[in-house]
Amino acid sequence: MIRHLAASFALLLLALPVQAFETRATAAFVIDQTTGTVLLNKNADEPLPPASMSKLMTLYMAFEAVERGKQNGGLDLVEELPVSQHAMSYGGSTMFLDTTDRVKVEDLLRGIIVLSGNDACAVIAEALSPDGTEYGFARLMTQRAQQMGMTNSTFANSNGWPQAGHLMSVRDLGLLANRIITDFPQFYPLFAEREFMFDGRAPQNKTNRNPLLGLGIGADGLKTGHTTEAGYGLVGSAKQGDRRVIFVLSGLDSAATRAQESEAIVNWAFRQFTQRSLGDAGARIAEAPVSLGTAQTVGLELKEDLSVLAPVAAGGQAVQAEVIYKGPFQAPVTKGDQLGELVLTREGLPEMRVPLVASNSVAPGGFMVKVTAAAMHLLQRLNAGPQEAS
């Protein structure tokens, strides 16, 4: 394996070690979505009771069902669903549904997002369950979570009501938030709605519980949670300029502390870090040797535009960049083949690995190229000492 310093990159970014955020949360996870940089990880992989934050999984699967459409076993936004006795029996945050109701899917989605309706979740769950029960849907939730890479999540119900075995890690919740934002941009604006009055029946439950909405810090989602066992939590996201930050807090001791911690963590993420562009897709970073080809080298270039997150404060240690590849490469080499990686290391931030691809194709050499290569190899062996030749 060959490693060498990419000096042109090492001089671009200077940074002092960033001051870590000291959170009062039991578990916390913060990621800069734009660059994929993890900014904070505190007990991020520990399965914990997620309370109503787990409603995001029900919402994700409901969004998938709406995309499929009713004809393909999914849902239609204007479709009206019945309310079972089981769904009606839920306490806590509800839409105050009863068994005489038939509720549009669109209203149920808003009821989950804005009002945190436990009953609305159960209605959606029973509609999509393979056996018509909420628990049947919970099994599907666990299976889908595993498929999405959420390896520390198991579900016993659709809404986060305290129940044995209903657990999620804050990293999984962050992954889920990212998927909702990325996969369903048509639905994501619902998370910024601050009020939803369903049928005029619950004026005391019409306001979104997200404490960051309307503060002017770019917050636009996603879901609060609270039970005695779980404490107070929030899956949040905020966008300022071209950057978006996703964060998850769990285990706080009060709604006031949740609001304070959430606002502080958003301000920290945007003020302490800045995004820098290091190169566009196609920028050539290095040359690598090629054997038995029509050319002796091949260029290594960025596969995609490269931007990194770095601490704002200047004057400290440079961000280091190394090109790593296993060479020489034997022809043929095809343009676009991944041949190596650019490895970036920054003080106080995780290592970042960026794929490097062949900037051009190199065809196999003809007979004379192979004869010359064989002769050179023989001469090297003859000129080497006995120990080296062996």
C-alpha positions as CSV (number, residue, x, y, z in Angstrom):
1,M,0.0,0.0,0.0
2,I,1.4,3.4,-1.0
3,R,0.7,6.5,1.1
4,H,1.8,10.0,0.3
5,L,0.9,13.5,1.6
6,A,-1.4,15.6,-0.5
7,A,0.4,18.8,0.3
8,S,-1.9,21.1,-1.7
9,F,-4.7,20.1,0.6
10,A,-2.8,20.2,3.9
11,L,-2.3,23.9,3.6
12,L,-5.9,24.9,3.0
13,L,-7.4,24.4,6.4
14,L,-6.0,25.6,9.7
15,A,-7.9,25.0,13.0
16,L,-7.7,25.1,16.7
17,P,-9.1,22.1,18.5
18,V,-12.8,22.6,18.8
19,Q,-14.4,23.0,22.2
20,A,-16.6,19.9,22.7
21,F,-20.2,20.4,23.6
22,E,-20.9,19.3,27.2
23,T,-24.5,18.1,27.1
24,R,-26.7,17.2,30.1
25,A,-28.5,14.6,28.0
26,T,-28.1,10.9,28.8
27,A,-27.3,10.3,25.1
28,A,-26.7,12.6,22.3
29,F,-25.8,12.5,18.6
30,V,-25.1,15.5,16.3
31,I,-24.3,15.2,12.6
32,D,-23.6,17.8,9.9
33,Q,-25.8,16.3,7.2
34,T,-24.2,18.3,4.4
35,T,-20.7,16.7,4.9
36,G,-21.7,13.6,6.9
37,T,-19.4,14.7,9.8
38,V,-20.4,13.5,13.3
39,L,-19.9,16.4,15.6
40,L,-21.1,14.8,18.9
41,N,-21.4,11.2,20.0
42,K,-22.5,10.5,23.6
43,N,-23.8,7.0,24.2
44,A,-25.0,7.1,20.7
45,D,-25.3,3.4,20.2
46,E,-27.0,2.5,23.5
47,P,-30.6,1.2,23.0
48,L,-32.9,3.5,25.1
49,P,-36.6,4.0,25.5
50,P,-37.3,6.6,22.7
51,A,-40.8,7.7,23.8
52,S,-42.7,9.6,21.0
53,M,-39.5,10.1,19.0
54,S,-40.1,6.5,17.7
55,K,-43.2,7.9,15.9
56,L,-40.7,8.9,13.2
57,M,-40.5,5.3,12.2
58,T,-44.2,5.0,11.8
59,L,-44.2,8.2,9.8
60,Y,-41.4,6.9,7.6
61,M,-43.3,3.8,6.8
62,A,-46.5,5.7,6.2
63,F,-44.7,8.0,3.8
64,E,-43.5,4.9,2.0
65,A,-47.0,3.6,1.8
66,V,-48.3,6.9,0.4
67,E,-45.6,6.7,-2.3
68,R,-46.7,3.2,-3.2
69,G,-50.3,4.2,-3.5
70,K,-53.4,2.3,-2.5
71,Q,-53.4,0.2,-5.6
72,N,-50.0,-1.2,-4.6
73,G,-51.0,-2.0,-1.0
74,G,-50.2,1.5,0.3
75,L,-52.2,4.5,1.3
76,D,-53.8,7.5,-0.4
77,L,-53.7,10.9,1.4
78,V,-57.4,11.4,1.0
79,E,-58.3,7.8,2.1
80,E,-60.3,7.7,5.3
81,L,-59.3,5.1,7.9
82,P,-61.5,3.7,10.7
83,V,-60.6,4.1,14.3
84,S,-60.5,0.9,16.4
85,Q,-61.3,0.5,20.1
86,H,-57.6,-0.2,20.6
87,A,-56.5,3.0,18.9
88,M,-59.1,5.0,20.8
89,S,-58.0,3.5,24.1
90,Y,-54.6,5.3,24.1
91,G,-54.0,8.1,26.6
92,G,-51.3,10.7,26.6
93,S,-51.0,12.9,23.6
94,T,-53.9,12.1,21.3
95,M,-56.2,13.5,18.5
96,F,-59.2,12.5,20.7
97,L,-60.4,10.1,18.1
98,D,-63.2,7.6,18.8
99,T,-64.7,4.6,17.0
100,T,-67.3,6.7,15.1
101,D,-64.5,8.5,13.3
102,R,-63.1,7.9,9.8
103,V,-60.0,10.1,9.4
104,K,-58.1,11.1,6.3
105,V,-54.6,9.8,6.1
106,E,-53.3,13.4,5.6
107,D,-55.0,14.4,8.9
108,L,-53.5,11.4,10.7
109,L,-50.0,12.3,9.5
110,R,-50.4,15.9,10.7
111,G,-51.9,14.5,13.9
112,I,-48.8,12.5,14.5
113,I,-46.3,15.2,13.5
114,V,-47.9,18.2,15.2
115,L,-50.0,16.8,17.9
116,S,-48.0,13.6,18.7
117,G,-51.2,11.6,18.5
118,N,-50.8,8.1,20.0
119,D,-54.2,7.2,18.6
120,A,-53.3,8.4,15.1
121,C,-50.2,6.2,15.1
122,A,-52.3,3.2,16.0
123,V,-54.8,3.9,13.2
124,I,-52.0,4.0,10.6
125,A,-50.4,0.9,12.1
126,E,-53.5,-1.2,12.0
127,A,-54.1,-0.1,8.4
128,L,-50.6,-1.2,7.3
129,S,-50.2,-4.2,9.5
130,P,-50.1,-7.7,7.9
131,D,-52.5,-9.0,10.5
132,G,-54.5,-5.8,11.3
133,T,-52.9,-5.4,14.7
134,E,-50.6,-2.7,16.0
135,Y,-48.1,-5.3,17.2
136,G,-48.0,-6.8,13.7
137,F,-47.0,-3.4,12.4
138,A,-44.4,-3.1,15.1
139,R,-42.7,-6.3,13.9
140,L,-42.6,-4.7,10.4
141,M,-41.1,-1.6,11.9
142,T,-38.3,-3.6,13.4
143,Q,-37.6,-5.4,10.1
144,R,-37.6,-2.2,8.1
145,A,-35.3,-0.5,10.6
146,Q,-32.8,-3.4,10.2
147,Q,-33.0,-3.0,6.5
148,M,-32.2,0.7,6.8
149,G,-29.1,0.0,9.0
150,M,-30.8,0.9,12.3
151,T,-29.2,-2.0,14.2
152,N,-30.1,-0.8,17.8
153,S,-33.8,-0.4,17.3
154,T,-36.7,-2.8,18.2
155,F,-40.3,-1.8,18.3
156,A,-43.2,-3.1,20.4
157,N,-45.8,-0.5,19.3
158,S,-46.2,2.3,16.8
159,N,-46.0,5.4,19.1
160,G,-43.4,4.9,21.8
161,W,-45.9,4.1,24.6
162,P,-43.8,2.6,27.4
163,Q,-43.5,-1.1,26.7
164,A,-40.8,-3.7,27.3
165,G,-38.5,-4.1,24.3
166,H,-39.4,-0.8,22.7
167,L,-35.9,0.7,22.2
168,M,-33.9,2.9,19.9
169,S,-30.4,4.4,20.0
170,V,-29.9,8.1,19.3
171,R,-27.7,7.3,16.3
172,D,-30.6,5.3,14.8
173,L,-32.9,8.2,15.4
174,G,-30.4,10.5,13.6
175,L,-30.2,8.1,10.7
176,L,-34.0,8.0,10.5
177,A,-34.3,11.7,10.6
178,N,-31.8,12.0,7.8
179,R,-33.7,9.4,5.7
180,I,-37.0,11.3,6.2
181,I,-35.4,14.6,5.1
182,T,-33.7,13.0,2.1
183,D,-36.2,10.5,1.0
184,F,-39.4,12.5,1.5
185,P,-38.8,16.2,0.7
186,Q,-42.5,16.5,-0.3
187,F,-43.6,15.6,3.3
188,Y,-40.8,17.2,5.3
189,P,-42.4,20.7,5.5
190,L,-45.2,19.2,7.6
191,F,-42.6,19.0,10.5
192,A,-42.3,22.8,10.6
193,E,-46.1,23.3,11.1
194,R,-46.6,24.9,14.4
195,E,-50.4,24.3,14.8
196,F,-52.9,21.8,13.7
197,M,-56.6,22.0,14.8
198,F,-58.3,18.7,14.0
199,D,-62.0,19.1,13.7
200,G,-62.0,21.7,16.4
201,R,-62.2,19.0,19.1
202,A,-59.0,19.5,21.1
203,P,-58.0,23.2,21.4
204,Q,-55.8,22.2,24.4
205,N,-53.7,20.0,22.0
206,K,-53.1,22.0,18.8
207,T,-49.5,23.2,19.1
208,N,-46.3,21.5,17.9
209,R,-44.1,20.7,21.0
210,N,-40.8,21.4,19.2
211,P,-39.4,24.3,21.2
212,L,-37.1,25.5,18.4
213,L,-39.7,26.3,15.8
214,G,-40.0,30.1,15.3
215,L,-36.8,31.0,17.0
216,G,-35.1,32.1,13.8
217,I,-32.3,29.6,13.9
218,G,-33.4,27.5,10.9
219,A,-35.1,24.8,12.9
220,D,-37.7,22.9,10.9
221,G,-38.3,19.5,12.6
222,L,-38.7,16.9,13.7
223,K,-40.1,15.2,16.9
224,T,-40.1,15.6,20.7
225,G,-40.6,12.7,23.1
226,H,-41.3,12.3,26.8
227,T,-42.1,9.6,29.3
228,T,-41.1,9.1,32.9
229,E,-38.7,6.3,31.9
230,A,-37.2,8.0,28.8
231,G,-37.0,11.6,30.2
232,Y,-37.3,14.5,27.7
233,G,-35.9,14.1,24.2
234,L,-35.9,15.7,20.8
235,V,-34.9,14.7,17.3
236,G,-34.2,18.1,15.7
237,S,-32.9,19.6,12.5
238,A,-32.0,23.1,11.4
239,K,-30.7,24.6,8.2
240,Q,-28.6,27.7,7.9
241,G,-27.4,28.7,4.4
242,D,-26.2,25.5,2.6
243,R,-25.6,23.6,5.8
244,R,-28.1,21.3,7.6
245,V,-27.5,19.9,11.1
246,I,-29.4,16.9,12.6
247,F,-29.3,16.2,16.3
248,V,-30.8,13.9,18.8
249,L,-31.0,14.4,22.6
250,S,-32.4,11.9,25.1
251,G,-32.8,11.6,28.9
252,L,-33.1,15.3,29.8
253,D,-34.9,16.2,33.1
254,S,-37.4,18.8,31.9
255,A,-39.0,20.4,28.9
256,A,-37.2,23.6,29.8
257,T,-33.8,21.9,29.8
258,R,-34.7,20.2,26.5
259,A,-35.4,23.6,25.0
260,Q,-32.2,25.1,26.3
261,E,-30.0,22.2,25.3
262,S,-31.5,22.0,21.8
263,E,-31.0,25.7,21.1
264,A,-27.5,25.7,22.5
265,I,-26.5,22.6,20.4
266,V,-27.8,24.2,17.2
267,N,-25.9,27.4,17.8
268,W,-22.7,25.4,18.7
269,A,-22.9,23.3,15.6
270,F,-23.2,26.3,13.2
271,R,-21.0,28.8,15.0
272,Q,-18.1,26.5,15.9
273,F,-17.8,24.8,12.5
274,T,-17.7,26.0,8.9
275,Q,-17.9,24.2,5.6
276,R,-15.0,24.6,3.2
277,S,-14.9,23.4,-0.5
278,L,-11.6,21.6,-1.3
279,G,-12.2,20.6,-4.9
280,D,-14.7,19.8,-7.6
281,A,-15.5,16.4,-9.0
282,G,-12.8,15.6,-11.5
283,A,-10.0,17.5,-9.8
284,R,-6.8,15.5,-10.1
285,I,-5.1,14.8,-6.8
286,A,-2.3,12.4,-7.6
287,E,-0.6,10.1,-10.1
288,A,-0.3,6.4,-9.6
289,P,2.0,3.9,-11.5
290,V,0.6,1.5,-14.0
291,S,2.3,-1.7,-15.2
292,L,2.0,-3.4,-18.6
293,G,0.0,-0.5,-20.0
294,T,0.2,2.0,-22.8
295,A,0.9,4.6,-20.2
296,Q,3.2,4.4,-17.1
297,T,0.8,6.4,-14.8
298,V,-2.8,7.1,-14.3
299,G,-4.4,10.2,-12.7
300,L,-6.3,9.9,-9.4
301,E,-9.2,12.4,-9.2
302,L,-12.1,13.2,-7.0
303,K,-15.2,11.2,-7.8
304,E,-17.5,13.9,-6.3
305,D,-17.3,17.5,-5.2
306,L,-15.4,17.6,-1.9
307,S,-16.3,19.9,1.0
308,V,-15.3,19.4,4.6
309,L,-16.3,20.7,7.9
310,A,-13.6,22.4,10.0
311,P,-13.5,24.3,13.3
312,V,-14.0,28.1,12.7
313,A,-11.1,29.2,14.9
314,A,-7.8,29.6,13.0
315,G,-4.2,29.4,13.8
316,G,-3.7,25.8,14.9
317,Q,-2.7,22.5,13.3
318,A,-3.4,21.9,9.6
319,V,-5.8,19.4,8.4
320,Q,-3.7,16.6,7.0
321,A,-4.5,14.8,3.8
322,E,-3.0,11.5,2.5
323,V,-3.6,9.6,-0.7
324,I,-3.7,5.9,-0.2
325,Y,-3.7,3.2,-2.9
326,K,-2.3,-0.3,-3.6
327,G,-0.1,0.0,-6.7
328,P,1.2,-0.3,-9.2
329,F,-2.0,-1.0,-11.1
330,Q,-1.9,-3.5,-13.9
331,A,-3.5,-2.5,-17.2
332,P,-6.2,-2.3,-18.3
333,V,-7.5,0.5,-16.1
334,T,-10.9,2.0,-16.9
335,K,-11.7,5.7,-16.4
336,G,-13.9,6.0,-13.2
337,D,-12.5,2.9,-11.5
338,Q,-12.0,3.5,-7.8
339,L,-8.2,3.1,-7.2
340,G,-7.6,4.8,-3.9
341,E,-8.8,7.1,-1.1
342,L,-8.0,10.6,0.1
343,V,-7.8,10.4,3.9
344,L,-8.4,13.7,5.8
345,T,-7.7,14.0,9.5
346,R,-8.8,17.1,11.5
347,E,-8.2,18.0,15.1
348,G,-11.2,17.0,17.1
349,L,-13.2,15.5,14.3
350,P,-13.5,12.0,12.8
351,E,-11.3,10.8,10.0
352,M,-12.8,11.4,6.6
353,R,-12.2,9.0,3.6
354,V,-13.0,10.2,0.1
355,P,-12.8,7.8,-3.0
356,L,-10.4,8.6,-5.7
357,V,-11.1,7.3,-9.2
358,A,-9.0,6.9,-12.4
359,S,-9.1,10.1,-14.4
360,N,-8.4,8.3,-17.7
361,S,-8.3,4.8,-19.1
362,V,-5.0,2.9,-19.7
363,A,-5.1,0.1,-22.3
364,P,-2.9,-3.0,-22.0
365,G,0.4,-2.6,-23.7
366,G,1.4,-4.7,-26.8
367,F,4.0,-7.4,-27.1
368,M,7.0,-5.1,-26.9
369,V,5.7,-3.5,-23.7
370,K,5.5,-6.9,-22.0
371,V,8.9,-7.9,-23.3
372,T,10.4,-4.7,-22.0
373,A,8.7,-5.2,-18.6
374,A,10.0,-8.7,-18.4
375,A,13.5,-7.6,-19.3
376,M,13.5,-4.8,-16.7
377,H,12.3,-7.3,-14.0
378,L,15.2,-9.7,-15.0
379,L,17.8,-6.9,-14.9
380,Q,16.5,-5.8,-11.4
381,R,16.9,-9.4,-10.1
382,L,20.4,-9.7,-11.7
383,N,21.6,-6.4,-10.2
384,A,20.2,-7.1,-6.8
385,G,22.2,-8.8,-4.1
386,P,21.7,-12.5,-3.3
387,Q,19.5,-11.8,-0.3
388,E,17.4,-9.2,-2.1
389,A,17.1,-11.4,-5.2
390,S,15.8,-14.3,-3.1
